[in-house]
Amino acid sequence: MKLSCLQENLNRGLNVVGRAVATRTTLPITNNILLTTEQSRLKLAATNLEMAITCWIGAKIEEEGAITVPA
């Protein structure tokens, strides 16, 4: 995955979806944020298994892909 986007937009999106990240959990993946590229946009998603938040931000996509990163 290779992309570029405005730092301000990425920071704002991470702050929004970060509210859904689990703080204490037995599933370590719920401590992460999913980054996925789709149709010239970056999708940010997080869940704590009770609620999920998804946010889309505009980005220049050079290579499609997906990854999770610690929140």
PDB file of N, CA, C and O in Angstrom:
ATOM      1  N   MET A   1       0.856  -1.169   0.000  1.00  0.00           N
ATOM      2  CA  MET A   1       0.000   0.000   0.000  1.00  0.00           C
ATOM      3  C   MET A   1       0.899   1.228   0.000  1.00  0.00           C
ATOM      4  O   MET A   1       1.833   1.333   0.796  1.00  0.00           O
ATOM      5  N   LYS A   2       0.605   2.141  -0.895  1.00  0.00           N
ATOM      6  CA  LYS A   2       1.358   3.389  -0.972  1.00  0.00           C
ATOM      7  C   LYS A   2       0.380   4.508  -1.289  1.00  0.00           C
ATOM      8  O   LYS A   2      -0.371   4.434  -2.262  1.00  0.00           O
ATOM      9  N   LEU A   3       0.396   5.554  -0.451  1.00  0.00           N
ATOM     10  CA  LEU A   3      -0.542   6.657  -0.634  1.00  0.00           C
ATOM     11  C   LEU A   3       0.040   7.938  -0.084  1.00  0.00           C
ATOM     12  O   LEU A   3       1.041   7.930   0.632  1.00  0.00           O
ATOM     13  N   SER A   4      -0.599   9.033  -0.428  1.00  0.00           N
ATOM     14  CA  SER A   4      -0.256  10.317   0.181  1.00  0.00           C
ATOM     15  C   SER A   4      -1.552  11.071   0.462  1.00  0.00           C
ATOM     16  O   SER A   4      -2.501  11.034  -0.321  1.00  0.00           O
ATOM     17  N   CYS A   5      -1.561  11.757   1.607  1.00  0.00           N
ATOM     18  CA  CYS A   5      -2.726  12.552   1.999  1.00  0.00           C
ATOM     19  C   CYS A   5      -2.244  13.681   2.895  1.00  0.00           C
ATOM     20  O   CYS A   5      -1.096  13.690   3.337  1.00  0.00           O
ATOM     21  N   LEU A   6      -3.114  14.615   3.152  1.00  0.00           N
ATOM     22  CA  LEU A   6      -2.764  15.727   4.028  1.00  0.00           C
ATOM     23  C   LEU A   6      -2.657  15.239   5.467  1.00  0.00           C
ATOM     24  O   LEU A   6      -3.517  14.498   5.942  1.00  0.00           O
ATOM     25  N   GLN A   7      -1.607  15.653   6.154  1.00  0.00           N
ATOM     26  CA  GLN A   7      -1.391  15.243   7.533  1.00  0.00           C
ATOM     27  C   GLN A   7      -2.561  15.670   8.423  1.00  0.00           C
ATOM     28  O   GLN A   7      -2.967  14.930   9.318  1.00  0.00           O
ATOM     29  N   GLU A   8      -3.095  16.854   8.176  1.00  0.00           N
ATOM     30  CA  GLU A   8      -4.219  17.359   8.970  1.00  0.00           C
ATOM     31  C   GLU A   8      -5.440  16.448   8.832  1.00  0.00           C
ATOM     32  O   GLU A   8      -6.105  16.149   9.823  1.00  0.00           O
ATOM     33  N   ASN A   9      -5.736  16.003   7.597  1.00  0.00           N
ATOM     34  CA  ASN A   9      -6.881  15.118   7.376  1.00  0.00           C
ATOM     35  C   ASN A   9      -6.664  13.759   8.028  1.00  0.00           C
ATOM     36  O   ASN A   9      -7.588  13.197   8.615  1.00  0.00           O
ATOM     37  N   LEU A  10      -5.445  13.225   7.927  1.00  0.00           N
ATOM     38  CA  LEU A  10      -5.140  11.934   8.546  1.00  0.00           C
ATOM     39  C   LEU A  10      -5.272  12.030  10.058  1.00  0.00           C
ATOM     40  O   LEU A  10      -5.859  11.149  10.686  1.00  0.00           O
ATOM     41  N   ASN A  11      -4.735  13.087  10.646  1.00  0.00           N
ATOM     42  CA  ASN A  11      -4.813  13.276  12.092  1.00  0.00           C
ATOM     43  C   ASN A  11      -6.260  13.387  12.560  1.00  0.00           C
ATOM     44  O   ASN A  11      -6.637  12.797  13.573  1.00  0.00           O
ATOM     45  N   ARG A  12      -7.067  14.142  11.823  1.00  0.00           N
ATOM     46  CA  ARG A  12      -8.477  14.309  12.179  1.00  0.00           C
ATOM     47  C   ARG A  12      -9.209  12.966  12.103  1.00  0.00           C
ATOM     48  O   ARG A  12      -9.988  12.630  12.995  1.00  0.00           O
ATOM     49  N   GLY A  13      -8.958  12.206  11.043  1.00  0.00           N
ATOM     50  CA  GLY A  13      -9.590  10.899  10.888  1.00  0.00           C
ATOM     51  C   GLY A  13      -9.182   9.921  11.974  1.00  0.00           C
ATOM     52  O   GLY A  13     -10.020   9.183  12.492  1.00  0.00           O
ATOM     53  N   LEU A  14      -7.896   9.909  12.324  1.00  0.00           N
ATOM     54  CA  LEU A  14      -7.425   9.013  13.385  1.00  0.00           C
ATOM     55  C   LEU A  14      -8.040   9.377  14.730  1.00  0.00           C
ATOM     56  O   LEU A  14      -8.350   8.492  15.527  1.00  0.00           O
ATOM     57  N   ASN A  15      -8.218  10.661  14.988  1.00  0.00           N
ATOM     58  CA  ASN A  15      -8.859  11.088  16.234  1.00  0.00           C
ATOM     59  C   ASN A  15     -10.312  10.634  16.293  1.00  0.00           C
ATOM     60  O   ASN A  15     -10.804  10.259  17.358  1.00  0.00           O
ATOM     61  N   VAL A  16     -10.996  10.666  15.164  1.00  0.00           N
ATOM     62  CA  VAL A  16     -12.403  10.250  15.122  1.00  0.00           C
ATOM     63  C   VAL A  16     -12.525   8.754  15.384  1.00  0.00           C
ATOM     64  O   VAL A  16     -13.260   8.345  16.283  1.00  0.00           O
ATOM     65  N   VAL A  17     -11.817   7.931  14.612  1.00  0.00           N
ATOM     66  CA  VAL A  17     -11.970   6.476  14.769  1.00  0.00           C
ATOM     67  C   VAL A  17     -11.306   5.964  16.037  1.00  0.00           C
ATOM     68  O   VAL A  17     -11.664   4.896  16.533  1.00  0.00           O
ATOM     69  N   GLY A  18     -10.350   6.706  16.565  1.00  0.00           N
ATOM     70  CA  GLY A  18      -9.679   6.299  17.795  1.00  0.00           C
ATOM     71  C   GLY A  18     -10.613   6.204  18.985  1.00  0.00           C
ATOM     72  O   GLY A  18     -10.291   5.543  19.972  1.00  0.00           O
ATOM     73  N   ARG A  19     -11.766   6.855  18.907  1.00  0.00           N
ATOM     74  CA  ARG A  19     -12.745   6.788  20.000  1.00  0.00           C
ATOM     75  C   ARG A  19     -13.337   5.395  20.162  1.00  0.00           C
ATOM     76  O   ARG A  19     -13.836   5.051  21.233  1.00  0.00           O
ATOM     77  N   ALA A  20     -13.284   4.588  19.093  1.00  0.00           N
ATOM     78  CA  ALA A  20     -13.871   3.252  19.140  1.00  0.00           C
ATOM     79  C   ALA A  20     -12.858   2.178  19.520  1.00  0.00           C
ATOM     80  O   ALA A  20     -13.231   1.015  19.671  1.00  0.00           O
ATOM     81  N   VAL A  21     -11.600   2.536  19.676  1.00  0.00           N
ATOM     82  CA  VAL A  21     -10.570   1.544  19.984  1.00  0.00           C
ATOM     83  C   VAL A  21     -10.758   1.041  21.409  1.00  0.00           C
ATOM     84  O   VAL A  21     -10.968   1.822  22.337  1.00  0.00           O
ATOM     85  N   ALA A  22     -10.680  -0.278  21.565  1.00  0.00           N
ATOM     86  CA  ALA A  22     -10.829  -0.894  22.882  1.00  0.00           C
ATOM     87  C   ALA A  22      -9.623  -0.545  23.754  1.00  0.00           C
ATOM     88  O   ALA A  22      -8.492  -0.523  23.269  1.00  0.00           O
ATOM     89  N   THR A  23      -9.860  -0.275  25.029  1.00  0.00           N
ATOM     90  CA  THR A  23      -8.760   0.035  25.940  1.00  0.00           C
ATOM     91  C   THR A  23      -8.280  -1.212  26.669  1.00  0.00           C
ATOM     92  O   THR A  23      -7.074  -1.430  26.792  1.00  0.00           O
ATOM     93  N   ARG A  24      -9.192  -2.018  27.146  1.00  0.00           N
ATOM     94  CA  ARG A  24      -8.842  -3.283  27.798  1.00  0.00           C
ATOM     95  C   ARG A  24      -9.597  -4.392  27.091  1.00  0.00           C
ATOM     96  O   ARG A  24     -10.828  -4.408  27.091  1.00  0.00           O
ATOM     97  N   THR A  25      -8.868  -5.315  26.492  1.00  0.00           N
ATOM     98  CA  THR A  25      -9.523  -6.359  25.723  1.00  0.00           C
ATOM     99  C   THR A  25      -8.674  -7.617  25.681  1.00  0.00           C
ATOM    100  O   THR A  25      -7.459  -7.570  25.871  1.00  0.00           O
ATOM    101  N   THR A  26      -9.330  -8.739  25.430  1.00  0.00           N
ATOM    102  CA  THR A  26      -8.609  -9.997  25.250  1.00  0.00           C
ATOM    103  C   THR A  26      -8.281 -10.236  23.783  1.00  0.00           C
ATOM    104  O   THR A  26      -7.567 -11.184  23.455  1.00  0.00           O
ATOM    105  N   LEU A  27      -8.799  -9.380  22.890  1.00  0.00           N
ATOM    106  CA  LEU A  27      -8.503  -9.465  21.459  1.00  0.00           C
ATOM    107  C   LEU A  27      -7.572  -8.315  21.077  1.00  0.00           C
ATOM    108  O   LEU A  27      -8.035  -7.186  20.914  1.00  0.00           O
ATOM    109  N   PRO A  28      -6.290  -8.573  20.932  1.00  0.00           N
ATOM    110  CA  PRO A  28      -5.334  -7.497  20.648  1.00  0.00           C
ATOM    111  C   PRO A  28      -5.631  -6.704  19.372  1.00  0.00           C
ATOM    112  O   PRO A  28      -5.270  -5.530  19.289  1.00  0.00           O
ATOM    113  N   ILE A  29      -6.272  -7.312  18.389  1.00  0.00           N
ATOM    114  CA  ILE A  29      -6.548  -6.606  17.134  1.00  0.00           C
ATOM    115  C   ILE A  29      -7.487  -5.421  17.349  1.00  0.00           C
ATOM    116  O   ILE A  29      -7.464  -4.473  16.565  1.00  0.00           O
ATOM    117  N   THR A  30      -8.311  -5.456  18.394  1.00  0.00           N
ATOM    118  CA  THR A  30      -9.223  -4.338  18.644  1.00  0.00           C
ATOM    119  C   THR A  30      -8.503  -3.117  19.220  1.00  0.00           C
ATOM    120  O   THR A  30      -9.118  -2.069  19.420  1.00  0.00           O
ATOM    121  N   ASN A  31      -7.205  -3.253  19.484  1.00  0.00           N
ATOM    122  CA  ASN A  31      -6.394  -2.098  19.884  1.00  0.00           C
ATOM    123  C   ASN A  31      -5.839  -1.361  18.671  1.00  0.00           C
ATOM    124  O   ASN A  31      -5.140  -0.359  18.816  1.00  0.00           O
ATOM    125  N   ASN A  32      -6.151  -1.859  17.470  1.00  0.00           N
ATOM    126  CA  ASN A  32      -5.597  -1.304  16.241  1.00  0.00           C
ATOM    127  C   ASN A  32      -6.638  -0.548  15.433  1.00  0.00           C
ATOM    128  O   ASN A  32      -7.841  -0.662  15.669  1.00  0.00           O
ATOM    129  N   ILE A  33      -6.145   0.230  14.472  1.00  0.00           N
ATOM    130  CA  ILE A  33      -6.986   0.927  13.496  1.00  0.00           C
ATOM    131  C   ILE A  33      -6.684   0.331  12.130  1.00  0.00           C
ATOM    132  O   ILE A  33      -5.521   0.176  11.757  1.00  0.00           O
ATOM    133  N   LEU A  34      -7.731  -0.003  11.386  1.00  0.00           N
ATOM    134  CA  LEU A  34      -7.589  -0.571  10.049  1.00  0.00           C
ATOM    135  C   LEU A  34      -7.509   0.548   9.021  1.00  0.00           C
ATOM    136  O   LEU A  34      -8.381   1.416   8.972  1.00  0.00           O
ATOM    137  N   LEU A  35      -6.467   0.530   8.203  1.00  0.00           N
ATOM    138  CA  LEU A  35      -6.301   1.477   7.103  1.00  0.00           C
ATOM    139  C   LEU A  35      -6.462   0.700   5.802  1.00  0.00           C
ATOM    140  O   LEU A  35      -5.736  -0.265   5.562  1.00  0.00           O
ATOM    141  N   THR A  36      -7.406   1.111   4.965  1.00  0.00           N
ATOM    142  CA  THR A  36      -7.677   0.439   3.697  1.00  0.00           C
ATOM    143  C   THR A  36      -7.805   1.486   2.602  1.00  0.00           C
ATOM    144  O   THR A  36      -8.406   2.539   2.816  1.00  0.00           O
ATOM    145  N   THR A  37      -7.248   1.207   1.437  1.00  0.00           N
ATOM    146  CA  THR A  37      -7.390   2.126   0.307  1.00  0.00           C
ATOM    147  C   THR A  37      -8.467   1.610  -0.629  1.00  0.00           C
ATOM    148  O   THR A  37      -8.491   0.430  -0.977  1.00  0.00           O
ATOM    149  N   GLU A  38      -9.357   2.506  -1.033  1.00  0.00           N
ATOM    150  CA  GLU A  38     -10.436   2.170  -1.959  1.00  0.00           C
ATOM    151  C   GLU A  38     -10.815   3.414  -2.753  1.00  0.00           C
ATOM    152  O   GLU A  38     -11.106   4.458  -2.169  1.00  0.00           O
ATOM    153  N   GLN A  39     -10.814   3.312  -4.064  1.00  0.00           N
ATOM    154  CA  GLN A  39     -11.342   4.353  -4.954  1.00  0.00           C
ATOM    155  C   GLN A  39     -10.821   5.757  -4.632  1.00  0.00           C
ATOM    156  O   GLN A  39     -11.613   6.677  -4.427  1.00  0.00           O
ATOM    157  N   SER A  40      -9.529   5.924  -4.589  1.00  0.00           N
ATOM    158  CA  SER A  40      -8.890   7.221  -4.323  1.00  0.00           C
ATOM    159  C   SER A  40      -9.229   7.790  -2.950  1.00  0.00           C
ATOM    160  O   SER A  40      -9.186   9.003  -2.743  1.00  0.00           O
ATOM    161  N   ARG A  41      -9.564   6.908  -2.021  1.00  0.00           N
ATOM    162  CA  ARG A  41      -9.839   7.340  -0.652  1.00  0.00           C
ATOM    163  C   ARG A  41      -9.156   6.389   0.321  1.00  0.00           C
ATOM    164  O   ARG A  41      -8.881   5.235  -0.008  1.00  0.00           O
ATOM    165  N   LEU A  42      -8.890   6.883   1.511  1.00  0.00           N
ATOM    166  CA  LEU A  42      -8.343   6.074   2.585  1.00  0.00           C
ATOM    167  C   LEU A  42      -9.445   5.853   3.605  1.00  0.00           C
ATOM    168  O   LEU A  42     -10.038   6.808   4.106  1.00  0.00           O
ATOM    169  N   LYS A  43      -9.714   4.603   3.908  1.00  0.00           N
ATOM    170  CA  LYS A  43     -10.744   4.247   4.885  1.00  0.00           C
ATOM    171  C   LYS A  43     -10.056   3.924   6.206  1.00  0.00           C
ATOM    172  O   LYS A  43      -9.150   3.093   6.254  1.00  0.00           O
ATOM    173  N   LEU A  44     -10.486   4.581   7.270  1.00  0.00           N
ATOM    174  CA  LEU A  44      -9.996   4.328   8.619  1.00  0.00           C
ATOM    175  C   LEU A  44     -11.134   3.688   9.398  1.00  0.00           C
ATOM    176  O   LEU A  44     -12.254   4.199   9.385  1.00  0.00           O
ATOM    177  N   ALA A  45     -10.863   2.578  10.074  1.00  0.00           N
ATOM    178  CA  ALA A  45     -11.921   1.891  10.812  1.00  0.00           C
ATOM    179  C   ALA A  45     -11.379   1.334  12.121  1.00  0.00           C
ATOM    180  O   ALA A  45     -10.237   0.880  12.193  1.00  0.00           O
ATOM    181  N   ALA A  46     -12.217   1.377  13.153  1.00  0.00           N
ATOM    182  CA  ALA A  46     -11.864   0.822  14.456  1.00  0.00           C
ATOM    183  C   ALA A  46     -13.133   0.333  15.136  1.00  0.00           C
ATOM    184  O   ALA A  46     -14.232   0.812  14.856  1.00  0.00           O
ATOM    185  N   THR A  47     -12.961  -0.631  16.038  1.00  0.00           N
ATOM    186  CA  THR A  47     -14.099  -1.169  16.780  1.00  0.00           C
ATOM    187  C   THR A  47     -13.656  -1.625  18.164  1.00  0.00           C
ATOM    188  O   THR A  47     -12.491  -1.956  18.385  1.00  0.00           O
ATOM    189  N   ASN A  48     -14.604  -1.633  19.085  1.00  0.00           N
ATOM    190  CA  ASN A  48     -14.369  -2.231  20.395  1.00  0.00           C
ATOM    191  C   ASN A  48     -15.333  -3.397  20.609  1.00  0.00           C
ATOM    192  O   ASN A  48     -15.537  -3.839  21.740  1.00  0.00           O
ATOM    193  N   LEU A  49     -15.917  -3.889  19.534  1.00  0.00           N
ATOM    194  CA  LEU A  49     -16.881  -4.984  19.467  1.00  0.00           C
ATOM    195  C   LEU A  49     -18.275  -4.595  19.945  1.00  0.00           C
ATOM    196  O   LEU A  49     -19.208  -5.385  19.801  1.00  0.00           O
ATOM    197  N   GLU A  50     -18.441  -3.413  20.504  1.00  0.00           N
ATOM    198  CA  GLU A  50     -19.768  -2.909  20.843  1.00  0.00           C
ATOM    199  C   GLU A  50     -20.186  -1.818  19.867  1.00  0.00           C
ATOM    200  O   GLU A  50     -21.367  -1.666  19.555  1.00  0.00           O
ATOM    201  N   MET A  51     -19.207  -1.066  19.394  1.00  0.00           N
ATOM    202  CA  MET A  51     -19.470  -0.047  18.380  1.00  0.00           C
ATOM    203  C   MET A  51     -18.286  -0.010  17.418  1.00  0.00           C
ATOM    204  O   MET A  51     -17.173  -0.415  17.757  1.00  0.00           O
ATOM    205  N   ALA A  52     -18.552   0.481  16.223  1.00  0.00           N
ATOM    206  CA  ALA A  52     -17.500   0.632  15.215  1.00  0.00           C
ATOM    207  C   ALA A  52     -17.619   2.022  14.605  1.00  0.00           C
ATOM    208  O   ALA A  52     -18.721   2.546  14.438  1.00  0.00           O
ATOM    209  N   ILE A  53     -16.482   2.607  14.278  1.00  0.00           N
ATOM    210  CA  ILE A  53     -16.460   3.910  13.623  1.00  0.00           C
ATOM    211  C   ILE A  53     -15.615   3.784  12.362  1.00  0.00           C
ATOM    212  O   ILE A  53     -14.514   3.235  12.386  1.00  0.00           O
ATOM    213  N   THR A  54     -16.153   4.303  11.258  1.00  0.00           N
ATOM    214  CA  THR A  54     -15.447   4.319   9.982  1.00  0.00           C
ATOM    215  C   THR A  54     -15.388   5.753   9.482  1.00  0.00           C
ATOM    216  O   THR A  54     -16.367   6.494   9.575  1.00  0.00           O
ATOM    217  N   CYS A  55     -14.243   6.137   8.954  1.00  0.00           N
ATOM    218  CA  CYS A  55     -14.042   7.489   8.438  1.00  0.00           C
ATOM    219  C   CYS A  55     -13.311   7.384   7.104  1.00  0.00           C
ATOM    220  O   CYS A  55     -12.389   6.582   6.961  1.00  0.00           O
ATOM    221  N   TRP A  56     -13.719   8.187   6.135  1.00  0.00           N
ATOM    222  CA  TRP A  56     -13.076   8.223   4.822  1.00  0.00           C
ATOM    223  C   TRP A  56     -12.371   9.555   4.662  1.00  0.00           C
ATOM    224  O   TRP A  56     -12.925  10.599   5.006  1.00  0.00           O
ATOM    225  N   ILE A  57     -11.141   9.528   4.137  1.00  0.00           N
ATOM    226  CA  ILE A  57     -10.446  10.769   3.813  1.00  0.00           C
ATOM    227  C   ILE A  57      -9.897  10.670   2.391  1.00  0.00           C
ATOM    228  O   ILE A  57      -9.556   9.586   1.919  1.00  0.00           O
ATOM    229  N   GLY A  58      -9.818  11.795   1.731  1.00  0.00           N
ATOM    230  CA  GLY A  58      -9.282  11.823   0.378  1.00  0.00           C
ATOM    231  C   GLY A  58      -7.782  11.560   0.387  1.00  0.00           C
ATOM    232  O   GLY A  58      -7.070  12.024   1.278  1.00  0.00           O
ATOM    233  N   ALA A  59      -7.306  10.815  -0.603  1.00  0.00           N
ATOM    234  CA  ALA A  59      -5.882  10.503  -0.679  1.00  0.00           C
ATOM    235  C   ALA A  59      -5.496  10.200  -2.117  1.00  0.00           C
ATOM    236  O   ALA A  59      -6.340   9.832  -2.934  1.00  0.00           O
ATOM    237  N   LYS A  60      -4.228  10.357  -2.414  1.00  0.00           N
ATOM    238  CA  LYS A  60      -3.693   9.967  -3.717  1.00  0.00           C
ATOM    239  C   LYS A  60      -3.137   8.555  -3.545  1.00  0.00           C
ATOM    240  O   LYS A  60      -2.134   8.359  -2.858  1.00  0.00           O
ATOM    241  N   ILE A  61      -3.786   7.577  -4.166  1.00  0.00           N
ATOM    242  CA  ILE A  61      -3.420   6.174  -4.001  1.00  0.00           C
ATOM    243  C   ILE A  61      -2.484   5.754  -5.130  1.00  0.00           C
ATOM    244  O   ILE A  61      -2.833   5.861  -6.305  1.00  0.00           O
ATOM    245  N   GLU A  62      -1.289   5.273  -4.766  1.00  0.00           N
ATOM    246  CA  GLU A  62      -0.354   4.753  -5.758  1.00  0.00           C
ATOM    247  C   GLU A  62      -0.418   3.229  -5.827  1.00  0.00           C
ATOM    248  O   GLU A  62      -0.291   2.650  -6.906  1.00  0.00           O
ATOM    249  N   GLU A  63      -0.616   2.574  -4.673  1.00  0.00           N
ATOM    250  CA  GLU A  63      -0.770   1.122  -4.610  1.00  0.00           C
ATOM    251  C   GLU A  63      -1.877   0.800  -3.613  1.00  0.00           C
ATOM    252  O   GLU A  63      -1.863   1.295  -2.486  1.00  0.00           O
ATOM    253  N   GLU A  64      -2.836  -0.030  -4.024  1.00  0.00           N
ATOM    254  CA  GLU A  64      -3.930  -0.444  -3.141  1.00  0.00           C
ATOM    255  C   GLU A  64      -3.384  -1.365  -2.045  1.00  0.00           C
ATOM    256  O   GLU A  64      -2.350  -2.010  -2.221  1.00  0.00           O
ATOM    257  N   GLY A  65      -4.091  -1.417  -0.917  1.00  0.00           N
ATOM    258  CA  GLY A  65      -3.682  -2.309   0.155  1.00  0.00           C
ATOM    259  C   GLY A  65      -4.458  -2.037   1.424  1.00  0.00           C
ATOM    260  O   GLY A  65      -5.350  -1.190   1.468  1.00  0.00           O
ATOM    261  N   ALA A  66      -4.091  -2.785   2.466  1.00  0.00           N
ATOM    262  CA  ALA A  66      -4.717  -2.627   3.777  1.00  0.00           C
ATOM    263  C   ALA A  66      -3.714  -3.035   4.846  1.00  0.00           C
ATOM    264  O   ALA A  66      -2.871  -3.904   4.623  1.00  0.00           O
ATOM    265  N   ILE A  67      -3.813  -2.398   6.008  1.00  0.00           N
ATOM    266  CA  ILE A  67      -2.928  -2.697   7.124  1.00  0.00           C
ATOM    267  C   ILE A  67      -3.605  -2.232   8.410  1.00  0.00           C
ATOM    268  O   ILE A  67      -4.434  -1.322   8.390  1.00  0.00           O
ATOM    269  N   THR A  68      -3.246  -2.861   9.525  1.00  0.00           N
ATOM    270  CA  THR A  68      -3.689  -2.349  10.821  1.00  0.00           C
ATOM    271  C   THR A  68      -2.484  -1.748  11.523  1.00  0.00           C
ATOM    272  O   THR A  68      -1.362  -2.240  11.400  1.00  0.00           O
ATOM    273  N   VAL A  69      -2.737  -0.674  12.262  1.00  0.00           N
ATOM    274  CA  VAL A  69      -1.679  -0.010  13.023  1.00  0.00           C
ATOM    275  C   VAL A  69      -2.170   0.197  14.455  1.00  0.00           C
ATOM    276  O   VAL A  69      -3.360   0.422  14.672  1.00  0.00           O
ATOM    277  N   PRO A  70      -1.266   0.123  15.433  1.00  0.00           N
ATOM    278  CA  PRO A  70      -1.680   0.364  16.821  1.00  0.00           C
ATOM    279  C   PRO A  70      -2.254   1.767  16.983  1.00  0.00           C
ATOM    280  O   PRO A  70      -1.755   2.726  16.396  1.00  0.00           O
ATOM    281  N   ALA A  71      -3.300   1.871  17.780  1.00  0.00           N
ATOM    282  CA  ALA A  71      -3.981   3.158  17.959  1.00  0.00           C
ATOM    283  C   ALA A  71      -3.197   4.113  18.808  1.00  0.00           C
ATOM    284  O   ALA A  71      -3.642   5.235  19.047  1.00  0.00           O
TER     285      ALA A  71
END
